C-alpha cells in the first residue's frame, strides 16, 4: 500500500510540473506572437530647421540679437525637403526660424524656386516671407513682385508691393496690383487693374482674373474687355482658353466682329472659326447692312456671314426708310460675296411666319427675302395686305424700293380684294396669276392673266355713290386706278360683262366663288407679329396640281 501511495504522489507531482511547464511555454509563445505582430511605431517628421553650412558662425549674448546665431558666407539651411541659401543670416534655433540676407534662394525639388534680396522663414508654421526683386518659378510659370508671402503648408503664395506684379509662362503675360498663386493645383488669382496679353494678339482687361496654367484657361470676373485678333468682347463673366482661343461668356455678354455684334445671356465664341453661339435672348446686329436677328438661340459665322435663330425668332431689316419685322419658328441668314462691294443676303423665315411693315403686312408658312432685288417671296397659303387691299395665292412675291412696296406678283389661284370706303362692298379680281403695282403704298395698277373674273363697284364722281355692280369675265385684264382708289381706265381682251344696278344685283354676284377676307389675321403692329392667328378651318388654300403632259404611246410595229 505504501509503495502504491508513493507512486501515486510522484505521478501527481510530475503532472503538476508538466502543466506548469506547458503553461509557461504557451504564455511565452503568445507573448512572442504578440511581439511579432505588433505594428511599428509611426515616426514623427522632423520639424527642426537645420543649418547645413556657413563659413562663419558668431554668437553675441549682449548684442541686438541675443537669441540668434549670426552666420555668413555660403549659408545653407534645410527644412522638410526645402533648401535655402544666402550670403548671411540670423538663425533663431529656439524659435525654429531665420532671417536671410543677400542672394536669397529657396527651392524645393525641381518644381519650385524662389529668389529675392532678403527673406524670412518660420519653420514652425512653414511660412516664407521674401522682399526686394522677388522671382518665383513654378511649373513653367514665373512670378515677379516686390514682396511675397509663401505658405508651404497650404501651397499659397501672396504677391504684392508698390510695383505691379507680373506672371509669365510660355505664351501669356499677366500684370496686376495684387495676386495669389496656388502651387498645389497650379492656378493663380489676380486682382485690381488686371491685364493679360499673349503672343496671339489677346488682351484681357478686368478687375479679377483666375488663371489656370494646366488647362490654359483664364476666368475674368466683373466688367471685362477681351480684345482678340478678330473680335472684341464685353463681359462680366468670361472663361477664355488662351491655347484654343475659345471663350465662354456669361452674364449678358457681347461679341463684336467689325460692324457685326451678337449679345446673349450666354455666349460661346471661337475666334479661329469666327463662330459665335448665343443662348437666352440672343441678339445679332449688323450695323453695316442694317439688319438684326433675335432668338433664344442664335448662331452666327462671322467668316461666312451665315446666321441662324430659333425659339422666339425675330428678323428685322431696317436698310430701307421703313423697317421690316419678320417672326417665325426659325430664321436663317445666308451671305454671298462677303467683304466685297457686291455683298448679298438671303433671309429665310419658316413656319408660322408673320411680317409687318407700315405699308405692307403678310402671313404665310415660309418666307425668303433677297437683298439683291429687295424681293420677299412667300409660300404656302400666303396673304398680303397693303392699306385697304388684300392679295392671296399659292405664292406671292413682293418687291420693295427704298421706302415702300413697288409691286407684288401672285402666282396661281390669285385673288385681289379691296375694301371700299363704305366698309361693306369689296372690289374683287380672281385669276390664275396676277401682278399689282403700288405707288406710295396705294394700289395703282392690277394686271390679271388667265380665267379672269371681276367684281367691281363703279362710283359716281359727282356724289361718290356706288352706281352698281360690274361683273366681268375675260382672259387678260389691266386695271388702272387713281391715287384716291377710283377707276381711271381699264383694258381687257375679249370679255363678257354685265353692269347690274345696285338694287337689282343677284345675291350670288356680290362675291366671287373664291372670295375670302382674312382681316382677322392681319398684323396690326410690329408687336402683333408674335401672336399666330391661323385661318378659319376649311378656308385653307389647297394647292392646285398641274396637269401632266400626256405620255407618248409608241406605235405597235407590224410583225
C-alpha positions as CSV (number, residue, x, y, z in Angstrom):
1,X,0.0,0.0,0.0
2,X,2.8,2.5,0.8
3,X,4.6,1.8,-2.4
4,X,1.5,2.4,-4.3
5,X,1.0,5.7,-2.5
6,X,4.5,6.9,-3.4
7,X,3.9,6.1,-7.0
8,X,0.7,8.0,-7.0
9,X,2.3,11.0,-5.4
10,X,5.1,11.1,-7.8
11,X,2.8,10.8,-10.7
12,X,0.6,13.8,-9.5
13,X,3.7,15.9,-8.9
14,X,5.0,15.1,-12.3
15,X,1.7,16.0,-13.8
16,X,1.7,19.4,-12.0
17,X,5.2,20.1,-13.1
18,X,4.3,19.3,-16.7
19,X,1.2,21.5,-16.6
20,X,3.2,24.4,-15.2
21,X,5.9,23.9,-17.8
22,X,3.3,23.8,-20.6
23,X,1.5,26.9,-19.3
24,X,4.8,28.9,-19.3
25,X,5.5,27.7,-22.8
26,X,2.1,28.8,-24.0
27,X,2.4,32.2,-22.3
28,X,5.9,32.8,-23.7
29,X,4.8,31.7,-27.2
30,X,1.8,34.1,-27.0
31,X,4.0,36.9,-25.9
32,X,6.4,36.2,-28.7
33,X,3.5,36.1,-31.2
34,X,2.1,39.4,-29.9
35,X,5.6,40.9,-30.2
36,X,5.9,39.6,-33.8
37,X,2.5,41.1,-34.8
38,X,2.9,44.5,-33.1
39,X,2.8,47.4,-35.6
40,X,5.9,49.6,-35.8
41,X,5.5,53.0,-34.3
42,X,4.9,55.9,-36.7
43,X,8.0,58.0,-36.9
44,X,7.3,61.7,-36.5
45,X,8.6,64.2,-39.2
46,X,11.5,66.2,-38.0
47,X,10.2,69.8,-37.6
48,X,13.6,71.4,-37.0
49,X,15.3,73.8,-39.3
50,X,18.9,72.7,-39.9
51,X,21.9,74.9,-40.6
52,X,23.8,72.8,-43.1
53,X,26.7,75.1,-43.8
54,X,28.2,78.5,-43.1
55,X,31.8,79.8,-43.4
56,X,31.5,81.7,-40.2
57,X,29.3,81.4,-37.1
58,X,29.1,84.0,-34.3
59,X,27.0,84.4,-31.1
60,X,26.7,87.6,-29.1
61,X,24.6,87.3,-25.9
62,X,24.8,91.0,-25.3
63,X,24.2,92.1,-29.0
64,X,21.0,93.3,-30.7
65,X,20.0,89.7,-31.3
66,X,20.9,87.8,-28.2
67,X,18.8,84.8,-29.1
68,X,20.3,84.4,-32.6
69,X,23.3,82.9,-34.2
70,X,24.8,85.1,-36.9
71,X,26.1,83.1,-39.8
72,X,27.7,84.3,-43.1
73,X,29.5,83.0,-46.1
74,X,27.8,80.3,-48.3
75,X,25.0,79.9,-45.8
76,X,22.7,76.9,-46.4
77,X,19.6,75.8,-44.5
78,X,17.3,72.8,-44.9
79,X,13.8,72.2,-43.6
80,X,11.4,69.3,-44.6
81,X,12.7,69.0,-48.2
82,X,13.2,72.7,-48.7
83,X,16.7,74.2,-49.2
84,X,17.7,77.8,-48.8
85,X,21.0,79.6,-49.5
86,X,22.0,83.2,-48.8
87,X,25.0,85.4,-48.0
88,X,24.3,85.8,-44.3
89,X,21.5,85.1,-41.8
90,X,20.3,85.3,-38.2
91,X,19.5,81.8,-37.1
92,X,16.9,81.6,-34.3
93,X,17.3,78.0,-33.3
94,X,14.9,78.2,-30.4
95,X,12.0,79.6,-32.4
96,X,12.9,77.4,-35.4
97,X,13.3,80.4,-37.8
98,X,15.9,82.6,-39.5
99,X,16.3,85.9,-41.3
100,X,18.2,85.7,-44.6
101,X,20.1,88.5,-46.4
102,X,21.7,88.8,-49.8
103,X,21.1,86.5,-52.8
104,X,18.4,84.5,-51.1
105,X,17.5,81.4,-53.0
106,X,14.9,78.9,-51.8
107,X,14.0,75.8,-53.8
108,X,12.0,72.6,-53.4
109,X,12.8,69.7,-55.7
110,X,12.8,70.8,-59.4
111,X,9.3,72.3,-59.4
112,X,9.6,75.4,-57.2
113,X,12.3,78.1,-57.0
114,X,12.1,81.4,-55.1
115,X,14.8,84.2,-55.2
116,X,14.9,87.6,-53.5
117,X,17.4,90.0,-52.0
118,X,16.2,89.4,-48.4
119,X,13.8,86.9,-46.7
120,X,12.5,85.4,-43.5
121,X,11.5,81.8,-42.8
122,X,9.3,80.4,-39.9
123,X,9.9,76.6,-39.7
124,X,7.1,76.0,-37.2
125,X,4.4,77.5,-39.4
126,X,6.2,76.8,-42.7
127,X,5.9,80.4,-43.8
128,X,8.4,82.2,-46.0
129,X,8.5,85.9,-46.5
130,X,10.6,87.4,-49.3
131,X,11.1,91.0,-50.4
132,X,13.1,93.0,-52.9
133,X,13.3,91.7,-56.5
134,X,11.3,88.6,-55.8
135,X,11.1,85.9,-58.5
136,X,9.2,82.7,-58.0
137,X,9.3,80.0,-60.6
138,X,6.8,77.1,-60.5
139,X,6.0,74.5,-63.3
140,X,6.7,76.7,-66.3
141,X,5.4,79.9,-64.7
142,X,7.4,82.8,-63.4
143,X,6.1,85.4,-60.8
144,X,7.7,88.8,-60.4
145,X,6.9,91.1,-57.4
146,X,8.3,93.3,-54.7
147,X,7.0,91.2,-51.7
148,X,5.8,87.7,-51.4
149,X,4.4,85.6,-48.6
150,X,4.6,81.8,-49.2
151,X,2.7,79.3,-47.1
152,X,4.3,76.0,-47.7
153,X,1.7,74.1,-45.6
154,X,-1.2,75.1,-47.9
155,X,0.8,75.9,-51.1
156,X,-0.3,79.6,-51.3
157,X,1.9,82.5,-52.4
158,X,0.6,86.1,-52.0
159,X,2.4,88.7,-54.1
160,X,2.1,92.4,-53.7
161,X,4.1,95.6,-53.4
162,X,4.5,99.2,-54.6
163,X,5.1,98.0,-58.2
164,X,2.6,95.8,-60.2
165,X,3.2,92.1,-60.1
166,X,3.7,90.1,-63.2
167,X,3.2,86.4,-64.1
168,X,4.6,84.9,-67.3
169,X,4.5,81.5,-69.0
170,X,5.3,80.2,-72.5
171,X,2.6,82.4,-74.1
172,X,0.9,84.6,-71.6
173,X,1.9,87.8,-69.7
174,X,-0.3,88.8,-66.8
175,X,0.1,92.0,-64.7
176,X,-2.0,93.2,-61.7
177,X,-1.8,95.2,-58.5
178,X,-2.1,92.1,-56.2
179,X,-2.1,88.4,-56.8
180,X,-2.1,84.9,-55.3
181,X,-0.5,81.7,-56.7
182,X,-1.5,78.2,-55.6
183,X,1.3,75.7,-56.0
184,X,-0.8,72.6,-55.3
185,X,-3.2,72.9,-58.2
186,X,-1.1,75.3,-60.2
187,X,-3.5,78.2,-60.6
188,X,-3.4,82.0,-59.8
189,X,-5.7,84.7,-58.8
190,X,-5.1,88.4,-59.7
191,X,-7.0,91.5,-58.5
192,X,-7.3,95.2,-59.5
193,X,-6.3,96.5,-62.9
194,X,-5.6,93.1,-64.3
195,X,-4.2,92.9,-67.9
196,X,-3.5,89.6,-69.6
197,X,-1.8,89.5,-73.0
198,X,-0.2,86.8,-75.2
199,X,1.7,86.4,-78.5
200,X,-1.6,85.7,-80.3
201,X,-2.9,89.2,-80.0
202,X,-5.1,88.6,-76.9
203,X,-5.7,91.3,-74.4
204,X,-8.0,90.9,-71.3
205,X,-8.6,93.9,-69.1
206,X,-10.6,93.2,-65.9
207,X,-10.5,93.7,-62.1
208,X,-10.5,90.0,-61.1
209,X,-8.9,87.1,-63.1
210,X,-8.3,83.4,-62.3
211,X,-5.6,81.8,-64.4
212,X,-5.2,78.0,-64.7
213,X,-1.9,77.0,-66.2
214,X,-2.6,73.3,-66.8
215,X,-5.7,73.9,-68.8
216,X,-4.7,77.3,-70.3
217,X,-8.0,78.8,-69.0
218,X,-8.4,82.4,-67.8
219,X,-11.6,83.3,-65.9
220,X,-12.4,87.1,-65.9
221,X,-14.9,88.3,-63.3
222,X,-16.5,91.7,-63.3
223,X,-16.7,94.3,-66.1
224,X,-14.1,93.0,-68.6
225,X,-12.9,93.8,-72.1
226,X,-11.4,91.0,-74.2
227,X,-9.7,92.0,-77.4
228,X,-8.8,89.2,-79.8
229,X,-7.2,89.4,-83.2
230,X,-10.6,89.4,-85.0
231,X,-13.1,90.4,-82.3
232,X,-13.8,92.3,-79.1
233,X,-15.8,91.1,-76.2
234,X,-17.6,92.9,-73.3
235,X,-18.5,90.6,-70.5
236,X,-18.8,90.3,-66.7
237,X,-18.1,86.6,-66.5
238,X,-15.8,85.2,-69.2
239,X,-13.9,81.9,-69.5
240,X,-11.2,82.1,-72.2
241,X,-8.8,79.4,-73.4
242,X,-5.6,81.1,-74.3
243,X,-4.5,78.0,-76.3
244,X,-7.5,77.3,-78.4
245,X,-8.8,80.9,-78.4
246,X,-12.3,79.8,-77.5
247,X,-14.3,81.7,-74.9
248,X,-17.4,81.0,-72.8
249,X,-19.3,84.2,-71.8
250,X,-22.0,84.6,-69.2
251,X,-23.9,87.4,-67.6
252,X,-25.2,89.2,-70.7
253,X,-22.1,89.5,-72.9
254,X,-21.4,90.9,-76.3
255,X,-19.0,89.9,-79.1
256,X,-18.1,92.5,-81.7
257,X,-16.7,91.5,-85.1
258,X,-16.3,94.7,-87.1
259,X,-19.7,96.0,-87.9
260,X,-21.4,92.9,-86.6
261,X,-22.2,92.1,-83.0
262,X,-24.0,89.4,-81.0
263,X,-25.3,89.7,-77.5
264,X,-26.8,87.0,-75.3
265,X,-27.2,85.7,-71.7
266,X,-24.7,83.0,-72.5
267,X,-22.2,83.1,-75.4
268,X,-19.7,80.7,-76.9
269,X,-17.2,82.3,-79.2
270,X,-14.4,80.7,-81.3
271,X,-12.1,83.4,-82.7
272,X,-10.4,80.9,-85.1
273,X,-13.6,79.8,-86.8
274,X,-15.4,83.1,-86.3
275,X,-18.5,81.3,-84.9
276,X,-20.5,82.8,-82.1
277,X,-23.3,80.9,-80.4
278,X,-25.7,82.6,-78.1
279,X,-28.3,81.3,-75.6
280,X,-31.1,83.3,-73.9
281,X,-32.4,86.5,-75.5
282,X,-29.7,86.4,-78.2
283,X,-29.4,89.5,-80.5
284,X,-27.3,89.6,-83.7
285,X,-26.9,93.0,-85.1
286,X,-25.2,94.0,-88.4
287,X,-24.8,97.8,-88.4
288,X,-23.3,97.9,-91.9
289,X,-26.1,96.0,-93.7
290,X,-28.7,97.3,-91.2
291,X,-30.4,94.1,-90.1
292,X,-30.9,92.2,-86.8
293,X,-31.6,88.6,-85.9
294,X,-33.1,87.7,-82.5
295,X,-34.0,84.5,-80.7
296,X,-33.5,82.5,-77.5
297,X,-30.9,80.5,-79.5
298,X,-28.7,82.2,-82.1
299,X,-25.5,81.2,-84.0
300,X,-23.6,83.3,-86.4
301,X,-20.5,82.7,-88.5
302,X,-18.5,85.9,-89.0
303,X,-16.3,84.4,-91.7
304,X,-19.2,83.3,-94.0
305,X,-21.9,85.7,-92.8
306,X,-24.4,82.9,-92.2
307,X,-26.7,83.0,-89.1
308,X,-29.5,81.0,-87.6
309,X,-32.0,81.9,-84.9
310,X,-34.9,79.9,-83.3
311,X,-37.2,79.9,-80.3
312,X,-39.0,83.3,-80.4
313,X,-37.1,84.1,-83.6
314,X,-37.3,87.7,-85.0
315,X,-35.7,89.2,-88.0
316,X,-35.5,93.0,-88.6
317,X,-34.3,94.7,-91.8
318,X,-34.0,98.5,-91.4
319,X,-31.9,99.1,-94.5
320,X,-34.9,101.0,-96.1
321,X,-36.7,104.0,-94.7
322,X,-39.2,101.7,-93.1
323,X,-38.2,98.6,-91.1
324,X,-39.4,95.1,-92.0
325,X,-40.2,92.9,-89.0
326,X,-40.4,89.1,-89.5
327,X,-41.3,86.5,-87.0
328,X,-41.3,82.7,-87.4
329,X,-40.3,79.5,-85.7
330,X,-36.9,79.6,-87.3
331,X,-34.9,82.3,-89.2
332,X,-31.7,81.8,-91.3
333,X,-29.4,84.3,-92.9
334,X,-27.1,83.4,-95.8
335,X,-24.5,85.9,-97.1
336,X,-22.9,85.9,-100.6
337,X,-19.7,87.8,-101.7
338,X,-19.0,88.8,-98.1
339,X,-16.5,91.5,-97.5
340,X,-17.0,92.9,-101.0
341,X,-19.0,95.8,-102.5
342,X,-21.3,93.2,-104.1
343,X,-22.4,91.6,-100.8
344,X,-25.8,90.0,-100.9
345,X,-28.0,88.4,-98.3
346,X,-30.9,86.0,-98.1
347,X,-33.2,85.7,-95.1
348,X,-35.2,82.5,-94.7
349,X,-38.1,82.6,-92.2
350,X,-40.3,79.5,-91.9
351,X,-43.3,78.0,-90.1
352,X,-45.9,80.4,-88.7
353,X,-44.5,83.5,-90.4
354,X,-45.9,86.9,-89.7
355,X,-44.3,90.1,-91.2
356,X,-45.0,93.8,-90.6
357,X,-44.1,97.0,-92.3
358,X,-46.0,100.2,-92.2
359,X,-47.0,99.9,-95.8
360,X,-47.3,96.1,-96.1
361,X,-48.2,93.2,-93.8
362,X,-48.0,89.5,-94.5
363,X,-48.8,86.0,-93.1
364,X,-47.6,82.7,-94.6
365,X,-45.9,79.4,-93.8
366,X,-42.5,80.3,-95.1
367,X,-40.7,83.3,-96.5
368,X,-37.5,84.2,-98.3
369,X,-36.1,87.8,-98.6
370,X,-33.4,88.6,-101.1
371,X,-31.4,91.8,-100.6
372,X,-30.2,91.9,-104.2
373,X,-33.6,92.8,-105.6
374,X,-35.4,93.5,-102.3
375,X,-37.8,90.7,-103.1
376,X,-39.8,88.9,-100.4
377,X,-41.2,85.6,-101.6
378,X,-44.0,83.9,-99.5
379,X,-45.0,80.2,-99.8
380,X,-47.9,78.1,-98.7
381,X,-51.2,80.0,-98.0
382,X,-49.6,83.5,-98.2
383,X,-51.8,86.6,-97.6
384,X,-50.5,90.2,-98.1
385,X,-52.2,93.4,-97.1
386,X,-51.4,96.9,-98.1
387,X,-53.7,99.7,-97.0
388,X,-57.2,98.5,-97.9
389,X,-56.1,95.8,-100.3
390,X,-55.6,92.1,-99.8
391,X,-53.7,89.7,-102.0
392,X,-53.6,85.9,-101.8
393,X,-52.5,82.9,-103.8
394,X,-50.2,79.9,-103.8
395,X,-47.1,82.0,-104.0
396,X,-46.6,85.8,-103.6
397,X,-43.5,87.9,-104.4
398,X,-43.3,91.4,-103.1
399,X,-40.7,93.8,-104.5
400,X,-39.7,96.9,-102.4
401,X,-38.0,100.1,-103.2
402,X,-36.3,102.4,-100.8
403,X,-39.4,103.3,-98.8
404,X,-42.5,101.2,-99.8
405,X,-43.6,98.2,-101.8
406,X,-43.1,98.6,-105.5
407,X,-45.1,95.7,-106.9
408,X,-46.4,92.3,-106.0
409,X,-46.6,89.1,-108.1
410,X,-49.2,86.5,-107.2
411,X,-48.8,83.1,-108.8
412,X,-51.6,80.5,-109.1
413,X,-55.1,81.0,-107.6
414,X,-54.6,84.7,-107.4
415,X,-57.2,86.8,-105.7
416,X,-57.2,90.6,-105.1
417,X,-59.7,92.1,-102.7
418,X,-60.1,95.8,-102.0
419,X,-62.4,97.0,-99.2
420,X,-64.3,100.1,-100.3
421,X,-64.7,103.2,-98.2
422,X,-68.2,102.2,-97.1
423,X,-66.6,99.1,-95.4
424,X,-69.3,97.0,-96.9
425,X,-68.5,96.3,-100.5
426,X,-65.4,94.7,-102.0
427,X,-63.8,95.1,-105.4
428,X,-62.5,91.7,-106.4
429,X,-60.4,90.2,-109.1
430,X,-59.5,86.5,-109.4
431,X,-57.3,84.8,-112.0
432,X,-54.5,82.3,-112.4
433,X,-51.7,84.8,-112.0
434,X,-51.7,88.5,-111.0
435,X,-49.4,91.5,-110.8
436,X,-50.2,94.5,-108.7
437,X,-48.3,97.8,-108.9
438,X,-48.2,100.3,-106.0
439,X,-47.2,103.9,-105.5
440,X,-46.8,105.4,-102.1
441,X,-48.3,102.2,-100.7
442,X,-51.5,102.5,-102.7
443,X,-52.6,100.1,-105.4
444,X,-52.4,101.9,-108.8
445,X,-52.4,99.0,-111.4
446,X,-53.7,95.5,-111.3
447,X,-52.8,93.0,-114.1
448,X,-54.6,89.7,-114.2
449,X,-53.9,86.8,-116.6
450,X,-56.0,83.7,-117.5
451,X,-59.5,82.9,-116.3
452,X,-60.1,86.4,-115.0
453,X,-63.2,87.2,-113.1
454,X,-64.0,90.7,-111.9
455,X,-66.5,92.2,-109.4
456,X,-66.3,96.0,-109.5
457,X,-68.4,98.7,-108.0
458,X,-68.2,101.9,-110.1
459,X,-68.7,105.2,-108.3
460,X,-70.5,108.3,-109.4
461,X,-67.9,111.1,-109.3
462,X,-70.5,113.8,-108.6
463,X,-71.7,112.4,-105.2
464,X,-69.3,109.5,-104.6
465,X,-72.1,107.0,-104.5
466,X,-72.0,103.4,-105.9
467,X,-73.6,103.2,-109.3
468,X,-74.0,99.4,-109.4
469,X,-72.0,96.2,-109.7
470,X,-70.0,95.3,-112.8
471,X,-69.4,91.6,-113.2
472,X,-66.9,90.7,-116.0
473,X,-65.1,87.5,-117.2
474,X,-62.1,87.7,-119.6
475,X,-58.7,86.2,-120.2
476,X,-56.5,89.2,-119.6
477,X,-57.2,92.4,-117.6
478,X,-55.3,95.6,-116.9
479,X,-56.9,98.0,-114.4
480,X,-55.6,101.5,-113.6
481,X,-56.6,103.4,-110.5
482,X,-56.3,107.0,-109.3
483,X,-54.5,107.9,-106.1
484,X,-57.9,108.0,-104.3
485,X,-58.5,104.4,-105.4
486,X,-61.0,105.3,-108.2
487,X,-61.0,103.6,-111.5
488,X,-59.1,105.6,-114.1
489,X,-59.4,103.3,-117.0
490,X,-59.4,99.6,-117.8
491,X,-58.2,97.4,-120.6
492,X,-59.2,93.8,-121.3
493,X,-59.3,91.5,-124.3
494,X,-62.5,89.7,-125.4
495,X,-64.8,89.7,-122.4
496,X,-68.3,89.1,-121.2
497,X,-69.7,91.5,-118.6
498,X,-72.8,92.9,-117.1
499,X,-73.5,96.1,-115.1
500,X,-76.2,95.5,-112.5
501,X,-78.0,98.3,-110.7
502,X,-77.1,98.1,-107.1
503,X,-80.7,97.3,-106.1
504,X,-81.1,94.6,-108.8
505,X,-77.8,92.7,-108.2
506,X,-78.2,88.9,-108.0
507,X,-77.1,87.8,-104.5
508,X,-74.5,85.4,-105.9
509,X,-72.8,88.1,-107.8
510,X,-71.7,90.3,-104.9
511,X,-68.7,88.0,-104.2
512,X,-66.6,85.7,-106.4
513,X,-66.6,82.0,-105.7
514,X,-63.1,82.2,-104.4
515,X,-63.7,85.3,-102.3
516,X,-62.1,85.4,-98.8
517,X,-61.4,88.3,-96.4
518,X,-58.8,87.5,-93.8
519,X,-58.6,90.8,-92.0
520,X,-58.7,89.0,-88.6
521,X,-55.3,87.5,-89.4
522,X,-53.6,90.8,-90.3
523,X,-50.7,92.0,-88.1
524,X,-51.7,95.5,-86.9
525,X,-48.3,96.4,-85.4
526,X,-44.7,95.0,-85.0
527,X,-45.7,93.6,-81.6
528,X,-48.7,91.8,-83.1
529,X,-46.4,89.5,-85.2
530,X,-45.8,87.3,-82.1
531,X,-49.4,86.1,-82.0
532,X,-50.1,83.4,-84.5
533,X,-53.6,83.7,-86.0
534,X,-54.5,80.9,-88.3
535,X,-57.2,80.8,-91.0
536,X,-60.6,79.6,-90.0
537,X,-60.8,75.8,-90.5
538,X,-61.8,74.9,-94.0
539,X,-60.6,78.2,-95.7
540,X,-57.0,77.0,-96.2
541,X,-55.9,77.3,-99.9
542,X,-55.5,74.0,-101.5
543,X,-52.7,73.8,-104.0
544,X,-53.8,73.0,-107.5
545,X,-51.8,70.3,-109.1
546,X,-50.8,70.9,-112.6
547,X,-51.9,68.5,-115.2
548,X,-49.2,66.2,-116.5
549,X,-48.5,66.2,-120.2
550,X,-49.9,63.2,-122.0
551,X,-47.4,60.4,-122.4
552,X,-46.5,59.4,-125.9
553,X,-47.6,55.9,-126.6
554,X,-45.3,54.2,-129.1
555,X,-47.0,52.7,-132.1
556,X,-47.1,49.0,-132.4
557,X,-45.0,47.6,-135.1
558,X,-46.4,45.2,-137.6
559,X,-44.9,41.8,-137.4
